[in-house]
Amino acid sequence: MINPETGLDAIRHVGIRQGRVAVISPSPLDGAQTIDATGLVVAPGFIDIHSHTLTPLGQQRNVLDGVTTQLEMEAGALPSKAAGDAVADRPIINYGASVGHFAARIQVIEGRDLPYFFYRGEQGSMASPAFTELATATQIGAIRRKLEEGLDAGGLGIGLLLDYMRDAVSQDELAMIFSVAGGRKVPVFVHVRRNLPGDSSGLDEVLGLAEQYDAPVFICHITHNAMNGIETWLEKIDAARARGVTVTTETLSYLAGGTSISADVFRKRDWRSIFAIDYGDVQWVATGEWLTEKTWEHYARVEPTGMVNHHYVQEAWLHSALRWPDMMVSTDALPAFDPRQMTNPNISGSFSRLLGRYVREQGILELSDALSRISLKPAQWLETFAPRFSRKGRIEVGADADLVLFDPKVVAAGADYGSPWESPMGINWVIVGGVITVQGGAVVPSAAAGRYLDTTPLAE
């Protein structure tokens, strides 16, 4: 058993009762059901703090990769629970979301209700007025009220897709968002405004606001924004922390970026210079084909909500990110509904790739440290304003019985670009809320122990 919080790495027997860890003992325990974990690591369930695939298929793929809690924090939803509408009747893993600033903008600027990017058959577009039009002072006040209502309803902070509405969000609106977050002491989860490779002005902007309004801030997928400037970006975060700013960040374990072809960076900016790539470095997710200028223009015109994978991140940048002591790791998985349609491999292999490639094969991280990046550290960041997470990310008496049992000598991702549905190797068992959800590397069909997580107080 490895408990990243205490550093315990020893043979222990874990007893579970009513969804919680009831006893941890050096001696064998009797139980109604026993799992022989000989040769396996028993670890806290993995928390994916950045996901866009709160769907039945997304949860099935994630749990095979050890994910027991799946969170939509970058985009969010309004109300937050709407992000999990597709799984709410039968969640197999836990889920939650921030309050979606984009959804508040849709309500106020467009006068329509789209609580989440995909919701009951409707899908949003990043080319709609909410992503392109400046808000008036009156509208900014209305957006503020929407965000506050979402937080009152238990939303896990505020999700801010700033780079996707780069020209639409004014400094007054940004100040309002950070003011709300600072007043409530909840984080802003932000995709910063992207500039040319290495340019940190987007980071500087949000760090300055976080400092001004005493608002916690979470920088989404830093490696994919900082690129060759990763060391400078991390130094700036360290300096901000030294000044008292509450800030942290995360990276992905796969190197390509995945997003909509209608994203602001593709529609309005010189994306080939920004990412230092060309059309041939981009895949159309639905088919896996590599694009040309002609096929890019075709898809952008006829399928503006379609997704692309753009291959631009270098592994050395990821190594730098992982070596930063508090770096978390997430999936940033795209929405998945049908296994006949392609997606990116993040959905199936993000955490097994971390443990296999960057721990066992390359030795970038020690095992316990790597486990903390995907369990303890996300829980500790969230528990400051969402008490439910104080029972997640660690193995101790009273903690939620969310556990992953894997073989450290075997664990590895099976998924890659072009083969995103391949299951990981070496993740044998996953337990969610005391319920065996993965057995022998396969999802248990009857398991459905996931719960919606928000900021409401703990109940004994």
Backbone hydrogen bonds in HBPLUS format (Angstrom, degrees):
<---DONOR---> <-ACCEPTOR-->    atom                        ^
c    i                          cat <-CA-CA->   ^        H-A-AA   ^      H-
h    n   atom  resd res      DA  || num        DHA   H-A  angle D-A-AA Bond
n    s   type  num  typ     dist DA aas  dist angle  dist       angle   num
A0010-ALA N   A0001-MET O   3.11 MM   9  5.54 144.9  2.23 152.3 155.8     1
A0002-ILE N   A0042-VAL O   2.97 MM  40  6.19 165.1  1.99 160.8 160.6     2
A0003-ASN N   A0008-LEU O   2.96 MM   5  5.27 157.3  2.01 147.0 153.6     3
A0006-THR N   A0003-ASN O   3.21 MM   3  5.86 129.0  2.49 117.1 127.0     4
A0007-GLY N   A0003-ASN O   2.89 MM   4  5.72 142.6  2.03 158.7 169.7     5
A0013-HIS N   A0025-SER O   2.65 MM  12  5.08 163.1  1.68 156.2 162.4     6
A0025-SER N   A0013-HIS O   2.84 MM  12  5.08 163.9  1.87 147.0 152.5     7
A0015-GLY N   A0023-VAL O   2.76 MM   8  4.92 176.0  1.76 152.6 154.0     8
A0022-ALA N   A0015-GLY O   2.74 MM   7  5.44 155.5  1.80 144.0 150.8     9
A0023-VAL N   A0015-GLY O   3.31 MM   8  4.92 156.4  2.37 128.3 127.4    10
A0017-ARG N   A0020-ARG O   2.95 MM   3  5.56 162.2  1.98 162.3 166.7    11
A0020-ARG N   A0017-ARG O   3.12 MM   3  5.56 165.9  2.14 117.5 122.0    12
A0401-ALA N   A0019-GLY O   2.90 MM 382  5.42 172.0  1.91 135.2 132.6    13
A0021-VAL N   A0399-ALA O   2.81 MM 378  5.50 161.6  1.84 161.6 167.7    14
A0398-GLY N   A0021-VAL O   2.82 MM 377  5.33 171.1  1.83 151.2 153.1    15
A0040-LEU N   A0037-ALA O   2.91 MM   3  5.24 161.0  1.95 137.3 137.1    16
A0041-VAL N   A0406-PHE O   2.72 MM 365  5.37 167.1  1.73 162.6 162.2    17
A0406-PHE N   A0041-VAL O   3.03 MM 365  5.37 151.4  2.12 144.2 150.5    18
A0043-ALA N   A0404-VAL O   2.85 MM 361  5.21 168.7  1.86 157.0 160.9    19
A0404-VAL N   A0043-ALA O   2.89 MM 361  5.21 159.1  1.93 146.7 150.7    20
A0045-GLY N   A0402-ASP O   2.77 MM 357  4.80 147.1  1.88 127.0 119.7    21
A0046-PHE N   A0066-GLY O   3.10 MM  20  5.75 158.1  2.15 159.4 153.7    22
A0068-THR N   A0046-PHE O   2.92 MM  22  5.58 162.7  1.95 145.4 149.2    23
A0069-THR N   A0046-PHE O   3.31 MM  23  6.60 151.9  2.39 158.8 155.6    24
A0047-ILE N   A0374-ILE O   2.72 MM 327  5.65 157.7  1.77 146.8 154.8    25
A0048-ASP N   A0069-THR O   2.83 MM  21  6.16 166.3  1.85 170.2 166.6    26
A0071-LEU N   A0048-ASP O   2.89 MM  23  5.95 152.6  1.96 169.0 173.2    27
A0332-ASP N   A0050-HIS O   2.66 MM 282  5.13 148.5  1.75 174.3 164.6    28
A0051-SER N   A0071-LEU O   2.87 MM  20  5.67 138.5  2.05 147.1 153.5    29
A0052-HIS N   A0333-ALA O   2.97 MM 281  5.50 134.8  2.18 139.6 153.1    30
A0059-GLN N   A0055-THR O   2.83 MM   4  6.01 161.3  1.86 160.1 163.6    31
A0060-GLN N   A0056-PRO O   3.04 MM   4  6.23 155.0  2.11 143.7 150.8    32
A0061-ARG N   A0057-LEU O   2.99 MM   4  6.24 161.6  2.03 154.3 158.2    33
A0062-ASN N   A0058-GLY O   2.93 MM   4  6.03 160.7  1.97 147.0 153.2    34
A0063-VAL N   A0059-GLN O   2.94 MM   4  5.99 166.4  1.96 150.6 153.5    35
A0065-ASP N   A0062-ASN O   2.85 MM   3  5.15 142.9  1.99 106.4 118.3    36
A0067-VAL N   A0062-ASN O   3.16 MM   5  5.36 162.4  2.19 136.8 131.4    37
A0066-GLY N   A0063-VAL O   3.01 MM   3  4.97 159.0  2.06 107.2 109.2    38
A0094-ASN N   A0068-THR O   2.93 MM  26  6.05 151.1  2.02 153.7 145.4    39
A0070-GLN N   A0094-ASN O   2.86 MM  24  6.03 161.2  1.90 134.4 139.0    40
A0096-GLY N   A0070-GLN O   3.23 MM  26  6.74 133.1  2.46 149.2 152.9    41
A0072-GLU N   A0096-GLY O   2.98 MM  24  6.38 162.4  2.01 149.5 150.6    42
A0098-SER N   A0072-GLU O   3.05 MM  26  6.55 151.3  2.14 148.8 148.9    43
A0077-ALA N   A0098-SER O   3.11 MM  21  6.44 156.4  2.17 140.8 141.0    44
A0100-GLY N   A0077-ALA O   2.78 MM  23  4.07 163.2  1.81 106.4 110.2    45
A0078-LEU N   A0115-PRO O   3.03 MM  37  4.81 151.7  2.11 126.8 135.8    46
A0082-ALA N   A0079-PRO O   2.97 MM   3  5.64 151.9  2.05 118.5 126.5    47
A0083-ALA N   A0080-SER O   3.08 MM   3  5.93 163.5  2.11 124.3 128.1    48
A0084-GLY N   A0081-LYS O   3.06 MM   3  5.77 151.4  2.15 118.1 124.7    49
A0085-ASP N   A0082-ALA O   3.08 MM   3  4.89 163.5  2.11 110.2 109.3    50
A0087-VAL N   A0084-GLY O   2.97 MM   3  5.45 149.4  2.07 114.2 123.2    51
A0088-ALA N   A0084-GLY O   2.90 MM   4  5.72 121.0  2.26 152.6 169.6    52
A0090-ARG N   A0087-VAL O   2.92 MM   3  5.52 138.9  2.09 117.1 128.6    53
A0450-GLY N   A0091-PRO O   2.99 MM 359  4.77 144.0  2.12 129.6 127.7    54
A0095-TYR N   A0451-ARG O   3.00 MM 356  6.36 155.2  2.07 148.2 150.6    55
A0453-LEU N   A0095-TYR O   2.78 MM 358  5.96 153.8  1.85 159.6 165.9    56
A0156-LEU N   A0097-ALA O   2.94 MM  59  5.69 173.4  1.94 137.9 135.6    57
A0099-VAL N   A0157-GLY O   2.79 MM  58  6.05 166.4  1.81 139.4 143.3    58
A0159-GLY N   A0099-VAL O   2.85 MM  60  5.74 169.2  1.86 141.1 144.6    59
A0104-ALA N   A0100-GLY O   3.14 MM   4  6.52 150.2  2.23 146.2 154.4    60
A0101-HIS N   A0159-GLY O   3.12 MM  58  5.88 163.3  2.15 152.0 157.3    61
A0105-ARG N   A0101-HIS O   2.97 MM   4  6.27 153.0  2.05 149.0 156.4    62
A0106-ILE N   A0102-PHE O   2.95 MM   4  6.28 149.6  2.04 143.4 151.8    63
A0107-GLN N   A0103-ALA O   3.05 MM   4  6.30 159.3  2.10 145.3 150.0    64
A0108-VAL N   A0104-ALA O   2.99 MM   4  6.22 160.6  2.03 148.5 153.7    65
A0109-ILE N   A0105-ARG O   2.72 MM   4  5.55 162.6  1.75 151.7 157.5    66
A0110-GLU N   A0106-ILE O   3.01 MM   4  5.05 138.1  2.19 118.9 131.7    67
A0124-GLY N   A0117-PHE O   2.77 MM   7  4.92 152.5  1.84 142.6 150.6    68
A0119-TYR N   A0122-GLU O   2.83 MM   3  5.23 161.2  1.87 151.7 158.2    69
A0122-GLU N   A0119-TYR O   3.04 MM   3  5.23 166.6  2.06 113.8 117.4    70
A0128-SER N   A0125-SER O   3.36 MM   3  5.70 162.0  2.40 113.4 113.4    71
A0131-PHE N   A0128-SER O   2.92 MM   3  5.67 154.9  1.99 125.3 132.4    72
A0132-THR N   A0129-PRO O   3.05 MM   3  4.96 153.0  2.13 101.5 110.0    73
A0133-GLU N   A0129-PRO O   2.87 MM   4  5.36 156.6  1.93 158.0 153.8    74
A0140-ILE N   A0136-THR O   2.82 MM   4  6.11 154.6  1.88 154.0 161.4    75
A0141-GLY N   A0137-ALA O   3.10 MM   4  6.36 154.6  2.17 144.3 150.2    76
A0142-ALA N   A0138-THR O   3.08 MM   4  6.42 148.6  2.19 142.0 150.8    77
A0143-ILE N   A0139-GLN O   2.81 MM   4  6.10 154.9  1.87 153.0 159.9    78
A0144-ARG N   A0140-ILE O   2.93 MM   4  6.14 156.0  1.99 146.8 153.4    79
A0145-ARG N   A0141-GLY O   3.16 MM   4  6.47 156.6  2.22 143.5 148.4    80
A0146-LYS N   A0142-ALA O   3.08 MM   4  6.40 151.8  2.17 144.7 152.3    81
A0147-LEU N   A0143-ILE O   2.95 MM   4  6.28 159.8  1.99 156.0 160.8    82
A0148-GLU N   A0144-ARG O   2.96 MM   4  6.24 163.3  1.98 155.7 160.2    83
A0149-GLU N   A0145-ARG O   2.94 MM   4  6.12 154.7  2.01 145.4 152.3    84
A0150-GLY N   A0146-LYS O   2.96 MM   4  6.23 154.9  2.03 147.7 154.6    85
A0151-LEU N   A0147-LEU O   2.94 MM   4  6.27 152.5  2.02 149.9 157.4    86
A0152-ASP N   A0148-GLU O   2.85 MM   4  6.07 156.2  1.91 148.0 155.1    87
A0153-ALA N   A0149-GLU O   3.04 MM   4  6.26 137.0  2.23 139.4 150.3    88
A0155-GLY N   A0150-GLY O   3.12 MM   5  5.68 159.7  2.16 146.0 144.9    89
A0154-GLY N   A0151-LEU O   2.98 MM   3  5.18 163.9  2.01 110.1 114.0    90
A0455-THR N   A0154-GLY O   3.18 MM 301  4.72 135.7  2.38 111.8 123.6    91
A0157-GLY N   A0155-GLY O   3.06 MM   2  5.79 133.5  2.29 103.6  90.6    92
A0158-ILE N   A0187-PRO O   2.92 MM  29  6.36 161.8  1.96 158.9 164.9    93
A0189-PHE N   A0158-ILE O   2.77 MM  31  6.06 167.0  1.79 164.5 169.1    94
A0160-LEU N   A0189-PHE O   2.81 MM  29  5.91 165.9  1.83 166.5 162.0    95
A0191-HIS N   A0160-LEU O   3.12 MM  31  6.54 156.7  2.18 167.4 170.7    96
A0164-TYR N   A0161-LEU O   3.03 MM   3  5.47 133.7  2.25 109.3 122.0    97
A0165-MET N   A0162-LEU O   3.11 MM   3  5.37 153.4  2.19 106.4 114.4    98
A0163-ASP N   A0191-HIS O   3.04 MM  28  5.90 144.9  2.17 150.2 157.0    99
A0168-ALA N   A0165-MET O   2.98 MM   3  5.18 146.0  2.10 107.2 118.0   100
A0169-VAL N   A0165-MET O   3.28 MM   4  6.36 140.1  2.45 167.2 168.7   101
A0174-LEU N   A0170-SER O   2.96 MM   4  6.26 160.4  2.00 150.4 156.1   102
A0175-ALA N   A0171-GLN O   2.89 MM   4  6.01 161.3  1.93 145.6 150.8   103
A0176-MET N   A0172-ASP O   3.02 MM   4  6.24 152.3  2.10 141.1 148.4   104
A0177-ILE N   A0173-GLU O   3.03 MM   4  6.36 157.8  2.08 150.7 155.5   105
A0178-PHE N   A0174-LEU O   3.07 MM   4  6.38 168.8  2.08 159.9 161.3   106
A0179-SER N   A0175-ALA O   2.85 MM   4  5.92 143.3  1.99 143.7 154.8   107
A0180-VAL N   A0176-MET O   2.96 MM   4  6.22 157.5  2.01 152.1 156.6   108
A0181-ALA N   A0177-ILE O   3.03 MM   4  6.33 166.8  2.05 150.0 153.6   109
A0182-GLY N   A0178-PHE O   2.83 MM   4  5.89 158.1  1.88 141.8 148.4   110
A0183-GLY N   A0179-SER O   2.93 MM   4  6.05 157.9  1.98 146.4 152.4   111
A0184-ARG N   A0180-VAL O   3.01 MM   4  6.20 148.8  2.11 148.9 157.1   112
A0185-LYS N   A0181-ALA O   2.73 MM   4  5.61 119.1  2.10 139.8 156.0   113
A0186-VAL N   A0181-ALA O   3.10 MM   5  5.11 155.1  2.17 137.7 144.0   114
A0188-VAL N   A0216-PRO O   3.00 MM  28  6.41 144.1  2.13 135.8 142.0   115
A0218-PHE N   A0188-VAL O   2.86 MM  30  6.06 168.7  1.88 155.1 154.7   116
A0190-VAL N   A0218-PHE O   2.97 MM  28  6.25 163.4  2.00 171.2 175.0   117
A0220-CYS N   A0190-VAL O   3.00 MM  30  5.78 174.9  2.00 152.6 151.9   118
A0199-ASP N   A0196-LEU O   2.97 MM   3  5.62 164.1  2.00 145.0 150.0   119
A0203-LEU N   A0200-SER O   3.06 MM   3  5.22 120.0  2.44 101.3 115.9   120
A0204-ASP N   A0200-SER O   2.88 MM   4  6.17 164.3  1.91 158.2 163.2   121
A0205-GLU N   A0201-SER O   2.98 MM   4  6.10 152.0  2.05 142.7 149.3   122
A0207-LEU N   A0203-LEU O   2.98 MM   4  6.16 161.8  2.01 160.1 166.0   123
A0208-GLY N   A0204-ASP O   2.94 MM   4  5.99 156.3  1.99 147.5 153.6   124
A0209-LEU N   A0205-GLU O   3.19 MM   4  6.48 155.1  2.25 143.2 149.5   125
A0210-ALA N   A0206-VAL O   2.88 MM   4  6.02 158.8  1.92 146.2 152.4   126
A0211-GLU N   A0207-LEU O   2.96 MM   4  6.13 153.7  2.03 144.8 151.5   127
A0212-GLN N   A0208-GLY O   2.92 MM   4  6.10 158.0  1.97 145.1 151.7   128
A0213-TYR N   A0209-LEU O   2.94 MM   4  6.05 162.5  1.97 153.8 157.0   129
A0214-ASP N   A0210-ALA O   2.89 MM   4  5.44 107.1  2.44 132.8 145.8   130
A0215-ALA N   A0210-ALA O   2.97 MM   5  4.66 148.8  2.07 129.0 137.3   131
A0217-VAL N   A0246-THR O   2.92 MM  29  6.43 153.4  1.99 154.8 163.4   132
A0248-THR N   A0217-VAL O   3.21 MM  31  6.81 147.4  2.33 151.8 160.9   133
A0219-ILE N   A0248-THR O   2.96 MM  29  6.35 167.5  1.97 153.7 152.9   134
A0224-HIS N   A0221-HIS O   3.15 MM   3  5.67 128.0  2.43 110.6 122.3   135
A0222-ILE N   A0250-GLU O   2.85 MM  28  6.10 145.3  1.97 175.3 173.2   136
A0225-ASN N   A0222-ILE O   3.05 MM   3  5.23 147.4  2.16 104.2 114.2   137
A0226-ALA N   A0222-ILE O   2.73 MM   4  5.80 177.6  1.73 171.4 172.3   138
A0227-MET N   A0223-THR O   3.01 MM   4  5.46 155.1  2.07 131.6 139.4   139
A0229-GLY N   A0226-ALA O   2.94 MM   3  4.98 161.4  1.97 125.0 126.0   140
A0230-ILE N   A0227-MET O   3.25 MM   3  5.73 146.6  2.37 126.2 124.0   141
A0232-THR N   A0229-GLY O   3.04 MM   3  5.38 115.0  2.48 107.6 122.7   142
A0233-TRP N   A0229-GLY O   2.95 MM   4  6.20 163.4  1.98 161.5 167.0   143
A0234-LEU N   A0230-ILE O   2.99 MM   4  6.19 164.2  2.01 153.8 157.4   144
A0235-GLU N   A0231-GLU O   3.00 MM   4  6.21 151.1  2.08 143.7 152.0   145
A0236-LYS N   A0232-THR O   2.96 MM   4  6.24 150.9  2.05 148.3 156.0   146
A0237-ILE N   A0233-TRP O   3.00 MM   4  6.36 148.0  2.11 146.5 155.5   147
A0238-ASP N   A0234-LEU O   2.91 MM   4  6.18 159.5  1.96 148.3 153.8   148
A0239-ALA N   A0235-GLU O   2.93 MM   4  6.18 155.1  1.99 144.9 151.8   149
A0240-ALA N   A0236-LYS O   2.93 MM   4  6.13 154.2  2.00 142.5 149.5   150
A0241-ARG N   A0237-ILE O   2.89 MM   4  6.14 159.4  1.93 152.1 157.6   151
A0242-ALA N   A0238-ASP O   2.98 MM   4  6.26 152.7  2.06 145.4 152.8   152
A0243-ARG N   A0239-ALA O   3.14 MM   4  6.48 130.5  2.40 136.7 149.3   153
A0243-ARG N   A0240-ALA O   2.99 MM   3  5.06 133.3  2.22  97.3 110.6   154
A0245-VAL N   A0240-ALA O   2.99 MM   5  5.35 161.3  2.02 145.0 138.9   155
A0244-GLY N   A0241-ARG O   2.87 MM   3  5.01 157.5  1.92 107.0 114.2   156
A0328-MET N   A0249-THR O   3.32 MM  79  6.49 163.2  2.35 137.6 142.4   157
A0251-THR N   A0328-MET O   2.94 MM  77  6.36 147.0  2.05 141.2 147.7   158
A0330-SER N   A0251-THR O   3.00 MM  79  6.33 153.5  2.07 160.3 168.6   159
A0257-GLY N   A0310-HIS O   2.91 MM  53  5.23 169.6  1.92 148.6 147.1   160
A0310-HIS N   A0257-GLY O   2.81 MM  53  5.23 151.3  1.89 144.4 153.6   161
A0259-THR N   A0308-VAL O   3.06 MM  49  5.69 153.2  2.14 155.5 162.8   162
A0308-VAL N   A0259-THR O   2.80 MM  49  5.69 161.5  1.83 170.0 175.2   163
A0263-ALA N   A0260-SER O   3.10 MM   3  5.32 162.6  2.13 111.3 112.6   164
A0261-ILE N   A0306-GLY O   2.92 MM  45  5.99 161.5  1.96 161.0 161.0   165
A0266-PHE N   A0263-ALA O   2.91 MM   3  5.52 139.1  2.08 116.7 127.6   166
A0267-ARG N   A0263-ALA O   3.03 MM   4  6.29 155.6  2.09 153.4 161.0   167
A0268-LYS N   A0264-ASP O   2.91 MM   4  5.69 170.5  1.92 156.3 158.0   168
A0271-TRP N   A0269-ARG O   2.89 MM   2  5.52 126.6  2.18 109.4  93.2   169
A0273-SER N   A0270-ASP O   3.08 MM   3  5.65 132.5  2.32 112.2 123.1   170
A0274-ILE N   A0270-ASP O   3.07 MM   4  6.35 162.8  2.10 150.6 156.1   171
A0275-PHE N   A0271-TRP O   2.91 MM   4  5.93 164.6  1.93 149.5 152.0   172
A0276-ALA N   A0272-ARG O   2.92 MM   4  5.38 115.8  2.35 120.0 134.8   173
A0277-ILE N   A0272-ARG O   3.13 MM   5  5.09 136.0  2.33 130.4 142.2   174
A0281-ASP N   A0278-ASP O   2.94 MM   3  5.58 166.2  1.96 123.1 127.6   175
A0282-VAL N   A0279-TYR O   3.08 MM   3  5.61 157.3  2.14 124.5 125.1   176
A0311-HIS N   A0281-ASP O   3.06 MM  30  5.61 179.0  2.06 160.4 160.3   177
A0291-LEU N   A0282-VAL O   2.91 MM   9  5.81 166.3  1.93 167.8 169.3   178
A0283-GLN N   A0309-ASN O   2.79 MM  26  5.07 163.9  1.82 150.7 155.8   179
A0309-ASN N   A0283-GLN O   2.93 MM  26  5.07 156.2  1.99 140.3 148.1   180
A0284-TRP N   A0289-GLU O   2.89 MM   5  5.53 157.1  1.94 159.3 165.4   181
A0287-THR N   A0284-TRP O   3.21 MM   3  5.95 144.2  2.35 119.0 126.9   182
A0288-GLY N   A0284-TRP O   2.70 MM   4  5.40 150.6  1.79 164.7 172.6   183
A0285-VAL N   A0307-MET O   3.01 MM  22  5.49 154.9  2.07 136.1 141.3   184
A0296-TRP N   A0292-THR O   2.83 MM   4  5.92 159.1  1.87 154.7 161.1   185
A0297-GLU N   A0293-GLU O   3.08 MM   4  6.20 167.7  2.09 144.5 147.4   186
A0298-HIS N   A0294-LYS O   3.03 MM   4  6.26 151.5  2.12 144.1 152.5   187
A0299-TYR N   A0295-THR O   2.97 MM   4  6.18 172.5  1.98 154.9 155.2   188
A0300-ALA N   A0296-TRP O   2.90 MM   4  6.07 164.8  1.93 158.2 163.1   189
A0301-ARG N   A0297-GLU O   3.14 MM   4  6.16 139.4  2.31 135.7 144.9   190
A0301-ARG N   A0298-HIS O   3.15 MM   3  5.29 129.6  2.41  98.0 111.0   191
A0302-VAL N   A0298-HIS O   2.96 MM   4  6.20 167.0  1.97 160.1 163.1   192
A0303-GLU N   A0299-TYR O   2.78 MM   4  5.11 154.5  1.85 139.1 145.4   193
A0306-GLY N   A0303-GLU O   2.94 MM   3  5.40 165.6  1.96 120.8 124.7   194
A0317-TRP N   A0314-GLN O   2.98 MM   3  5.55 135.4  2.19 112.3 123.3   195
A0318-LEU N   A0315-GLU O   3.04 MM   3  5.03 115.6  2.47  95.5 111.2   196
A0319-HIS N   A0315-GLU O   2.91 MM   4  6.28 156.3  1.97 154.5 161.3   197
A0320-SER N   A0316-ALA O   3.12 MM   4  6.39 157.3  2.17 143.4 148.3   198
A0321-ALA N   A0317-TRP O   3.04 MM   4  6.36 156.0  2.10 145.4 152.1   199
A0322-LEU N   A0318-LEU O   2.87 MM   4  6.13 165.3  1.89 160.1 163.1   200
A0323-ARG N   A0319-HIS O   3.09 MM   4  6.28 143.0  2.23 145.6 154.8   201
A0324-TRP N   A0321-ALA O   3.08 MM   3  5.49 154.4  2.15 109.1 117.0   202
A0327-MET N   A0324-TRP O   3.09 MM   3  5.57 171.4  2.10 129.3 129.7   203
A0341-GLN N   A0338-ASP O   2.93 MM   3  5.63 165.8  1.95 122.8 127.5   204
A0348-SER N   A0345-PRO O   2.95 MM   3  5.59 149.4  2.05 120.6 128.2   205
A0349-GLY N   A0345-PRO O   3.10 MM   4  6.17 148.2  2.21 159.7 168.9   206
A0353-ARG N   A0349-GLY O   2.85 MM   4  5.68 146.1  1.97 146.0 154.4   207
A0354-LEU N   A0350-SER O   3.19 MM   4  6.41 150.3  2.29 133.0 140.5   208
A0355-LEU N   A0351-PHE O   3.06 MM   4  6.29 165.3  2.08 147.8 150.5   209
A0356-GLY N   A0352-SER O   2.85 MM   4  5.84 149.2  1.94 140.0 149.0   210
A0357-ARG N   A0353-ARG O   2.78 MM   4  5.42 146.6  1.89 139.2 149.3   211
A0358-TYR N   A0354-LEU O   3.16 MM   4  5.14 127.4  2.45 115.5 129.8   212
A0360-ARG N   A0355-LEU O   3.24 MM   5  6.46 162.3  2.27 140.1 144.2   213
A0361-GLU N   A0356-GLY O   3.01 MM   5  6.24 154.9  2.07 152.5 160.6   214
A0362-GLN N   A0357-ARG O   2.90 MM   5  6.03 142.6  2.04 146.5 157.9   215
A0364-ILE N   A0358-TYR O   2.86 MM   6  5.36 129.1  2.12 138.1 153.1   216
A0365-LEU N   A0358-TYR O   3.28 MM   7  6.52 149.5  2.38 148.3 152.9   217
A0363-GLY N   A0359-VAL O   3.17 MM   4  4.67 130.4  2.43 109.4 120.7   218
A0370-ALA N   A0366-GLU O   2.92 MM   4  6.17 162.3  1.95 159.2 164.6   219
A0371-LEU N   A0367-LEU O   2.94 MM   4  6.22 159.6  1.98 156.6 162.2   220
A0372-SER N   A0368-SER O   3.04 MM   4  6.31 145.4  2.17 141.3 150.5   221
A0372-SER N   A0369-ASP O   3.09 MM   3  5.12 120.1  2.46  94.4 109.4   222
A0373-ARG N   A0369-ASP O   3.24 MM   4  6.62 140.3  2.40 143.9 153.9   223
A0373-ARG N   A0370-ALA O   3.07 MM   3  5.23 128.1  2.35  98.3 111.7   224
A0374-ILE N   A0371-LEU O   3.19 MM   3  5.43 145.4  2.32 103.0 112.4   225
A0375-SER N   A0372-SER O   3.48 MM   3  5.18 169.2  2.50  97.6 100.6   226
A0377-LYS N   A0372-SER O   2.83 MM   5  5.69 168.0  1.84 152.8 157.0   227
A0379-ALA N   A0375-SER O   3.24 MM   4  6.34 159.7  2.29 146.1 152.3   228
A0380-GLN N   A0376-LEU O   2.82 MM   4  6.07 160.2  1.86 161.3 167.3   229
A0381-TRP N   A0377-LYS O   3.02 MM   4  6.17 156.4  2.07 151.3 157.0   230
A0382-LEU N   A0378-PRO O   3.06 MM   4  6.23 155.7  2.12 148.1 154.2   231
A0383-GLU N   A0379-ALA O   2.85 MM   4  5.88 153.4  1.92 154.1 161.0   232
A0385-PHE N   A0382-LEU O   3.17 MM   3  6.08 164.0  2.20 125.2 128.6   233
A0386-ALA N   A0382-LEU O   2.87 MM   4  5.70 138.4  2.05 146.9 157.5   234
A0389-PHE N   A0386-ALA O   3.07 MM   3  6.18 164.7  2.09 139.0 140.3   235
A0390-SER N   A0387-PRO O   2.98 MM   3  5.55 165.5  2.00 119.2 124.0   236
A0391-ARG N   A0388-ARG O   3.30 MM   3  6.07 168.5  2.32 116.6 119.9   237
A0392-LYS N   A0389-PHE O   3.12 MM   3  4.98 165.6  2.14 104.5 107.3   238
A0400-ASP N   A0391-ARG O   2.85 MM   9  5.38 155.3  1.91 134.6 142.7   239
A0399-ALA N   A0396-GLU O   2.95 MM   3  5.50 165.6  1.97 138.0 141.0   240
A0402-ASP N   A0400-ASP O   2.86 MM   2  5.61 136.9  2.04 103.2  90.6   241
A0434-GLY N   A0401-ALA O   2.94 MM  33  4.86 156.7  2.00 139.6 132.1   242
A0403-LEU N   A0431-ILE O   2.84 MM  28  4.97 145.8  1.96 131.8 143.1   243
A0431-ILE N   A0403-LEU O   2.81 MM  28  4.97 168.6  1.83 148.0 151.5   244
A0405-LEU N   A0429-TRP O   2.90 MM  24  5.00 171.4  1.91 148.7 147.5   245
A0428-ASN N   A0405-LEU O   3.00 MM  23  5.87 129.9  2.26 147.2 161.6   246
A0429-TRP N   A0405-LEU O   3.24 MM  24  5.00 169.8  2.25 141.2 143.6   247
A0407-ASP N   A0426-GLY O   2.81 MM  19  5.02 155.1  1.87 143.4 151.7   248
A0410-VAL N   A0407-ASP O   3.06 MM   3  5.43 157.7  2.11 113.3 120.3   249
A0411-VAL N   A0407-ASP O   2.87 MM   4  5.73 164.0  1.90 172.3 176.1   250
A0412-ALA N   A0425-MET O   3.06 MM  13  5.23 144.4  2.19 135.8 137.3   251
A0425-MET N   A0412-ALA O   2.84 MM  13  5.23 168.8  1.86 159.5 163.2   252
A0416-ASP N   A0419-SER O   3.20 MM   3  5.17 156.3  2.25 109.7 116.4   253
A0419-SER N   A0416-ASP O   2.89 MM   3  5.17 157.1  1.94 124.5 131.2   254
A0440-GLY N   A0428-ASN O   2.86 MM  12  4.78 108.2  2.38 139.6 153.7   255
A0441-GLY N   A0428-ASN O   2.98 MM  13  4.58 154.4  2.05 129.2 125.2   256
A0430-VAL N   A0438-VAL O   3.07 MM   8  4.73 150.3  2.16 122.7 123.7   257
A0437-THR N   A0430-VAL O   2.80 MM   7  5.57 162.0  1.83 158.6 164.3   258
A0438-VAL N   A0430-VAL O   3.06 MM   8  4.73 153.1  2.14 137.2 136.4   259
A0432-VAL N   A0435-VAL O   2.91 MM   3  5.20 160.4  1.94 148.9 145.9   260
A0435-VAL N   A0432-VAL O   2.94 MM   3  5.20 163.2  1.97 113.6 119.0   261
A0444-VAL N   A0437-THR O   2.81 MM   7  5.20 168.0  1.82 137.1 139.6   262
A0439-GLN N   A0442-ALA O   2.85 MM   3  5.42 158.1  1.89 159.1 157.0   263
A0442-ALA N   A0439-GLN O   3.17 MM   3  5.42 154.4  2.24 107.3 114.6   264
A0447-ALA N   A0444-VAL O   3.06 MM   3  5.56 159.3  2.10 120.6 127.0   265
